């Protein structure tokens, strides 16, 4: 028994799997209904409108509905998409034990402690039939999956089978005669009081000595199974006229709470208040497996309608489990895939698609015991196959693979005890003896030729690692072991490894664990790990050195550096066997061969980037094979923003990428499309960083950043444009701008004028006196003295003898742009900016045609500056 998911909660009394999604409903004794995702192990939602325990719950087959019934005598129908109760059905007079939707009709069947079974139409929200006859609590009532039958179990020690065919006909062909309406209403009232005639008792099964807790139909055969407080499970058969007991199964030590048929195998599964789940072989009537809990009694069982999963509710939660591993045992060699299906060793040739059953394989113990073939190892030199299983604590069988199929039911093979049997040479194979922690080396006659102590204490698995080499696993460590030298040559830490996959030339290995994939070199070097939330199932290597692996619901890839991504989603798990270009071969859980096409473009592109094969990258960019935000984010993360430019049409993202990679030309194009203040400011900063003052000038002109323009013209020595900035400041009445421009130009008279106009007379006097303008200084001194009126005369500011005149610095260079920062332009940037033209409206031409603008300051009063272009980066290689 393989536990897939487990919860801790109050006592679980009702369970139901969703038919399509990986969801399960659990109704609790506390009155809460929980909706779980059993794959992810997360609680999706909870519903708590019932007052008291909720004993029954069931999903609808196709609608987003589920029904629940509880100790508050209420049946509630819920919509899980709307996350609320749609309506409540009232009519029962005591606790409701089970509820179930019909698979076709709009019906719900409910069983209650009021000794009745009711069938409801959930569309009309009315009770359409009341089934009476039991004289004690009705513990269970279920529809037949195909026929018009209902089975019920009661504490009156009987199981009853009800024929609801008349109800089905009545619902399909309603009467159109108005004269019959009143008699029908009268019949409906009588049905509510005394039980209707639409459902009649077909069989009453009496053999249990105590109250019966559960009864269920077989999905396809005329069989019924029941479990009772007499600790027995009884198997019944029925035909058109009668029903009879077939056999009794004994083994439980307390009341049997629930029992059911397995949907895919000849098994009966039961649970009990003796804290155990038991699996019974239906043909041999034997218990083949028992799963026990220490402190929790089991109350309910349910099976998934599509997938091979079961769930059981107990005192402190629930478990989701399956009885056997569904992974087929397989091994690949060239174009051949050897695998086990339906107790036969088969070979599939992927080139010709010829699938042949070669030899029958011994069945691994009783059905349901999880002892089937677990792994395969193929020896192409001697045409032998080793089949390993967990039978008898670990065993193997050695088969000679014939050229033609053998039609014998008794396979000729050599058997032995030992786990994880694998070939390590042409005529030798190794098997692990766990009790003694020893590796046995055997020849093809199954004779032990050597015993080698395992390299790790508690070694629990071995894997093939080349001729004479093994990978040995112990807890969270894996070591590379040389069998001949008896030495460890390498080791790696990883989660417990379940499967090992080598590439064709044995230069790379993938270590698959439950939720992780480790990719490493031949000596376990350069290990990179990918963690998964879903279970990892299988993997194959692509010819390019990329690992393609499958999880429960995805096919993914992993690069040698650990980068991973999704190739496609899966409806059901697949076990990958071989990858030929874009054709992926796999086996499903039934062991059937599958093929599918995959698109490798994304991982081929990323691998080319990783290996710096840029000619492949450019070819794929030009072909337009890749799209999506994920590629852009990946390129940014890996430091290739110039490549990401090829996948982006949105100007905002293009601008950010261009700035990141220093591509001023593309950044300018994008900024013109966006025409936003923040974008122009950022472009100006980046242009100055590169020394491209012409693009910076154009950016500042667009946002009218006159202070920045003035400083830029000062630094570049452009006195003409600096004068235009001053005239524009005067026309706008911008005193700060005039003062800044006057200082940058060294125009002392303009400086004194601005200070005087703004009332800064002392500062104006100091400026005039310092620069030797005696007439102006005298006039300003008189104004300062007069401004104080009749009060004490104001003392004039002192003029420092060490004062120096303000001189405008001379620029070192007079060029189009400064060669301050070299931006190397690779072929990616050249490709991205290849369509740029020479105008600011469409590109870059290397010159600024207009500057701040021609004409006088008055002519530009309140006007904007203009520029026709901008420059390219200083040094483009």
CORNOR-V269378 format. One record per backbone hydrogen bond with DSSP energy under -0.5 kcal/mol. NH is the residue of the N-H (numbers start at 1). CO is the residue of the C=O. E is the energy in kcal/mol with one decimal. If there is no record, write none. Layout:
[[NH CO E] [NH CO E]]
This chain:
[[2 322 -3.3] [3 1 -0.6] [4 320 -3.2] [5 320 -1.7] [7 318 -2.4] [9 316 -1.5] [12 314 -2.2] [12 317 -0.5] [13 11 -0.6] [13 27 -2.7] [14 27 -1.5] [16 25 -1.6] [18 23 -2.2] [23 21 -2.4] [24 36 -2.1] [25 16 -3.0] [26 34 -2.4] [27 14 -2.6] [28 32 -2.7] [29 11 -2.6] [31 28 -1.5] [33 47 -2.9] [34 26 -3.1] [34 32 -0.5] [35 45 -2.8] [36 24 -2.7] [36 34 -0.6] [37 42 -2.9] [38 22 -1.3] [38 36 -0.7] [39 22 -0.7] [41 37 -1.9] [42 37 -1.3] [44 35 -2.7] [44 42 -0.6] [45 35 -1.4] [47 33 -2.7] [50 31 -0.6] [52 50 -0.7] [54 28 -2.1] [55 53 -0.6] [55 69 -1.2] [56 69 -1.8] [58 67 -2.0] [60 65 -2.5] [65 63 -2.2] [66 78 -1.7] [67 58 -2.5] [68 76 -2.4] [69 56 -2.1] [70 74 -1.5] [71 53 -2.7] [73 70 -1.1] [75 89 -1.8] [76 68 -2.5] [76 74 -0.5] [77 87 -2.4] [78 66 -3.2] [78 76 -0.5] [79 84 -2.5] [80 64 -1.2] [80 78 -0.6] [81 64 -0.6] [83 79 -1.3] [84 79 -1.5] [86 77 -2.9] [87 77 -1.3] [89 75 -3.5] [90 88 -0.5] [91 73 -0.5] [91 92 -0.5] [96 70 -1.4] [97 95 -0.5] [97 111 -2.8] [98 111 -0.8] [100 109 -1.5] [102 107 -2.2] [107 105 -2.2] [108 120 -2.0] [109 100 -2.5] [110 118 -2.4] [111 98 -1.9] [112 116 -1.6] [113 95 -2.9] [115 112 -1.1] [117 131 -1.9] [118 110 -2.1] [119 129 -2.7] [120 108 -3.1] [121 126 -3.2] [122 106 -1.5] [122 120 -0.8] [123 106 -0.6] [125 121 -1.5] [126 121 -1.4] [128 119 -2.6] [128 126 -0.5] [129 119 -1.6] [131 117 -4.1] [132 130 -0.7] [133 115 -0.5] [133 134 -0.6] [138 112 -1.9] [139 137 -0.8] [139 153 -1.8] [140 153 -1.4] [142 151 -2.4] [144 149 -2.4] [149 147 -1.7] [150 162 -2.0] [151 142 -2.5] [152 160 -2.6] [153 140 -2.1] [154 158 -1.7] [155 137 -2.5] [157 154 -1.1] [159 205 -1.9] [160 152 -2.1] [161 203 -2.5] [162 150 -3.5] [163 200 -3.2] [164 148 -2.0] [164 162 -0.6] [167 198 -1.1] [168 164 -1.9] [169 165 -2.3] [170 166 -2.3] [171 167 -2.0] [172 168 -1.7] [173 169 -2.6] [178 176 -0.6] [180 177 -1.3] [181 178 -1.4] [184 180 -2.1] [185 181 -2.1] [186 182 -2.1] [187 183 -2.5] [188 184 -2.4] [189 185 -2.1] [190 186 -2.3] [191 187 -2.6] [192 188 -2.1] [193 189 -1.6] [194 190 -3.4] [195 191 -1.9] [196 130 -1.2] [200 163 -1.9] [202 161 -3.6] [203 161 -1.5] [205 159 -3.9] [206 204 -0.7] [207 157 -0.6] [207 205 -0.5] [212 154 -2.6] [213 227 -2.1] [214 227 -1.8] [216 225 -2.2] [218 223 -2.2] [223 221 -2.4] [224 236 -2.4] [225 216 -2.3] [226 234 -2.1] [227 214 -2.1] [228 232 -1.5] [229 211 -3.1] [231 228 -1.3] [233 249 -2.0] [234 226 -2.4] [235 247 -2.8] [236 224 -3.4] [237 244 -2.7] [238 222 -1.7] [239 242 -2.8] [244 237 -2.9] [246 235 -3.9] [247 235 -1.3] [249 233 -3.6] [250 248 -0.5] [251 231 -0.6] [252 231 -0.6] [256 228 -2.2] [257 255 -0.7] [257 271 -1.5] [258 271 -1.5] [260 269 -2.3] [262 267 -2.7] [267 265 -2.4] [268 280 -2.2] [269 260 -2.8] [270 278 -2.6] [271 258 -2.4] [272 276 -1.6] [273 255 -2.6] [275 272 -1.1] [277 291 -2.8] [278 270 -2.7] [279 289 -2.7] [280 268 -3.2] [281 286 -3.4] [282 266 -2.4] [282 280 -0.6] [285 281 -1.8] [286 281 -0.8] [288 279 -2.8] [288 286 -0.6] [289 279 -1.4] [291 277 -3.0] [293 275 -2.5] [297 295 -0.5] [298 272 -2.0] [299 313 -3.1] [300 313 -1.2] [302 311 -2.0] [304 309 -2.6] [309 307 -2.4] [310 321 -3.4] [311 302 -2.3] [312 319 -2.3] [313 300 -2.3] [314 317 -3.0] [315 297 -1.0] [317 314 -1.2] [318 7 -0.7] [319 312 -2.2] [320 5 -3.1] [321 310 -3.0] [322 2 -1.9] [331 338 -2.5] [333 336 -2.8] [336 333 -2.4] [337 348 -2.3] [338 331 -3.0] [338 336 -0.5] [339 346 -2.3] [340 329 -1.8] [341 344 -2.4] [344 341 -1.4] [345 359 -3.4] [346 339 -3.6] [346 344 -0.6] [347 356 -2.5] [348 337 -2.4] [349 354 -2.4] [350 335 -3.1] [350 348 -0.7] [353 349 -2.5] [354 349 -0.6] [355 353 -0.6] [356 347 -2.5] [356 354 -0.5] [358 345 -3.4] [358 356 -0.6] [359 345 -1.0] [361 343 -3.0] [365 363 -1.7] [369 366 -1.8] [371 364 -0.5] [374 388 -4.0] [375 388 -1.4] [376 330 -0.6] [377 386 -1.9] [379 384 -3.0] [380 378 -0.6] [383 379 -1.2] [384 379 -1.6] [385 399 -2.7] [386 377 -2.9] [387 385 -0.5] [387 397 -2.7] [388 375 -2.5] [388 386 -0.6] [389 395 -2.4] [390 372 -0.5] [393 390 -1.4] [394 391 -1.5] [395 389 -2.2] [396 416 -2.5] [397 387 -1.7] [398 414 -3.0] [399 385 -3.0] [399 397 -0.6] [400 412 -0.5] [401 383 -2.8] [401 399 -0.5] [402 400 -0.7] [406 358 -2.9] [411 409 -0.7] [413 411 -0.7] [414 398 -1.9] [416 396 -1.9] [418 394 -2.0] [419 432 -3.0] [422 430 -2.4] [424 428 -1.9] [425 428 -1.6] [428 425 -0.7] [429 442 -2.4] [430 422 -3.2] [431 440 -2.0] [432 419 -2.9] [433 431 -0.5] [433 438 -3.4] [434 432 -0.9] [437 433 -0.9] [437 434 -0.9] [438 433 -1.9] [439 452 -3.5] [440 431 -3.1] [440 438 -0.6] [441 439 -0.5] [441 450 -3.2] [442 429 -3.1] [442 440 -0.6] [443 447 -2.0] [444 427 -0.6] [446 443 -1.9] [449 441 -3.2] [449 447 -0.5] [450 441 -1.5] [452 439 -3.0] [454 437 -2.3] [459 456 -1.1] [460 473 -2.1] [461 473 -0.9] [463 471 -2.2] [465 466 -0.7] [465 469 -1.6] [468 424 -2.5] [469 466 -2.2] [470 481 -2.4] [471 463 -2.8] [472 470 -0.6] [472 479 -2.5] [473 461 -2.8] [474 477 -2.4] [477 474 -1.7] [478 492 -2.4] [479 472 -2.3] [480 490 -3.3] [481 470 -3.6] [481 479 -0.6] [482 487 -3.0] [483 468 -2.0] [483 481 -0.8] [484 468 -0.6] [486 482 -1.5] [487 482 -1.2] [489 480 -2.7] [489 487 -0.6] [490 480 -1.0] [492 478 -2.6] [494 476 -1.8] [498 512 -3.4] [499 512 -1.9] [501 510 -2.5] [503 508 -2.1] [506 503 -1.3] [509 520 -2.6] [510 501 -2.8] [511 518 -3.1] [512 499 -3.0] [512 510 -0.6] [513 511 -0.6] [513 516 -2.6] [514 496 -0.6] [517 530 -2.6] [518 511 -2.4] [519 517 -0.5] [519 528 -3.0] [520 509 -2.5] [521 525 -2.8] [522 507 -1.0] [524 521 -1.9] [528 519 -2.6] [530 517 -2.9] [532 515 -2.9] [536 514 -2.3] [537 550 -3.2] [538 550 -1.2] [540 548 -2.9] [542 546 -3.3] [545 542 -1.7] [547 558 -2.3] [548 540 -3.1] [548 546 -0.5] [549 547 -0.5] [549 556 -2.3] [550 538 -2.4] [551 554 -2.8] [552 535 -0.9] [555 568 -2.9] [556 549 -3.5] [557 565 -2.2] [558 547 -2.4] [559 563 -3.3] [562 559 -2.1] [565 557 -1.4] [567 555 -3.1] [568 555 -1.6] [570 553 -2.3] [575 587 -2.9] [576 574 -0.7] [577 585 -2.6] [578 585 -1.3] [580 583 -2.9] [581 579 -0.7] [582 580 -0.7] [583 580 -2.5] [584 582 -0.7] [584 596 -3.3] [585 578 -3.3] [585 583 -0.5] [586 594 -2.3] [587 575 -2.3] [588 592 -2.1] [591 588 -2.0] [594 586 -3.5] [596 584 -1.8] [598 582 -2.5] [600 598 -0.7] [604 600 -2.5] [605 601 -2.4] [606 602 -2.2] [607 603 -2.2] [608 604 -2.1] [609 605 -1.9] [610 606 -2.6] [611 607 -2.6] [612 609 -1.0] [613 608 -2.8] [614 612 -1.2] [616 613 -1.0] [617 613 -1.3] [618 614 -2.7] [619 615 -1.9] [620 616 -2.3] [621 617 -2.4] [622 618 -2.5] [623 619 -1.6] [624 620 -0.8] [624 621 -0.7] [625 620 -1.2] [632 628 -1.2] [633 629 -2.7] [634 630 -2.3] [635 631 -2.5] [636 632 -2.3] [637 633 -2.5] [638 634 -2.2] [639 636 -1.1] [640 635 -3.5] [643 640 -0.7] [644 640 -1.7] [645 641 -1.2] [646 643 -1.7] [647 644 -1.6] [648 645 -0.9] [654 650 -2.5] [655 651 -2.4] [656 652 -1.9] [657 653 -2.5] [658 654 -2.7] [659 655 -2.5] [660 656 -2.1] [661 657 -2.0] [662 658 -0.6] [662 659 -0.7] [663 658 -2.7] [664 662 -1.3] [667 663 -2.1] [668 664 -2.6] [669 665 -2.0] [670 666 -2.5] [671 667 -2.4] [672 668 -2.1] [673 669 -1.6] [674 670 -2.4] [675 671 -3.5] [680 676 -2.3] [681 677 -2.5] [682 678 -2.2] [683 679 -2.3] [684 680 -2.5] [685 681 -2.0] [686 682 -2.3] [687 683 -2.6] [688 684 -2.2] [689 685 -1.9] [690 686 -1.6] [691 687 -0.6] [691 688 -0.9] [692 687 -3.0] [693 691 -1.2] [696 692 -1.8] [697 693 -2.3] [698 694 -2.1] [699 695 -2.5] [700 696 -2.5] [701 697 -2.3] [702 698 -1.8] [703 699 -1.2] [704 701 -0.9] [705 700 -2.5] [706 704 -1.7] [709 705 -2.1] [710 706 -2.7] [711 707 -1.8] [712 708 -2.3] [713 709 -2.7] [714 710 -2.0] [715 711 -2.5] [716 712 -2.0] [717 713 -0.8] [717 714 -0.7] [718 713 -2.1] [719 717 -1.4] [722 718 -1.7] [723 719 -2.1] [724 720 -1.6] [725 721 -2.0] [726 722 -1.8] [727 723 -2.4] [728 724 -2.4] [729 725 -2.1] [730 726 -2.1] [731 727 -2.3] [732 728 -1.6] [733 729 -0.7] [733 730 -0.8] [734 729 -3.0] [735 733 -1.0] [738 734 -2.2] [739 735 -2.8] [740 736 -2.6] [741 737 -2.5] [742 738 -2.6] [743 739 -2.2] [744 740 -2.4] [745 741 -2.2] [746 742 -1.2] [747 742 -1.8] [748 746 -1.2] [751 747 -2.0] [752 748 -2.6] [753 749 -2.3] [754 750 -2.4] [755 751 -2.2] [756 752 -2.5] [757 753 -2.5] [758 754 -1.7] [759 756 -1.3] [760 755 -2.7] [761 759 -1.3] [764 760 -2.2] [765 761 -2.7] [766 762 -2.4] [767 763 -2.3] [768 764 -2.3] [769 765 -3.0] [770 766 -2.6] [771 767 -1.6] [772 769 -1.2] [773 768 -2.6] [774 772 -1.5] [777 773 -2.5] [778 774 -2.7] [779 775 -2.2] [780 776 -2.3] [781 777 -2.4] [782 778 -2.2] [783 779 -1.9] [784 780 -2.2] [785 781 -2.3] [786 782 -2.5] [787 783 -1.8] [788 785 -0.9] [789 786 -1.5] [791 788 -1.2] [800 798 -0.6] [803 800 -1.0] [807 805 -0.6] [818 691 -2.0] [820 818 -2.0] [821 690 -1.1] [823 821 -0.6] [823 875 -0.9] [824 822 -0.7] [826 824 -0.7] [830 826 -2.1] [831 827 -2.0] [832 828 -2.2] [833 829 -2.7] [834 831 -0.6] [836 833 -1.8] [837 842 -1.5] [840 868 -2.3] [842 839 -0.7] [843 839 -4.4] [844 837 -2.5] [845 870 -1.1] [846 870 -2.0] [849 847 -0.7] [853 850 -1.1] [860 856 -0.8] [860 857 -0.5] [861 858 -1.5] [863 860 -2.7] [866 851 -0.6] [876 874 -0.6] [877 823 -0.6] [877 875 -0.6]]
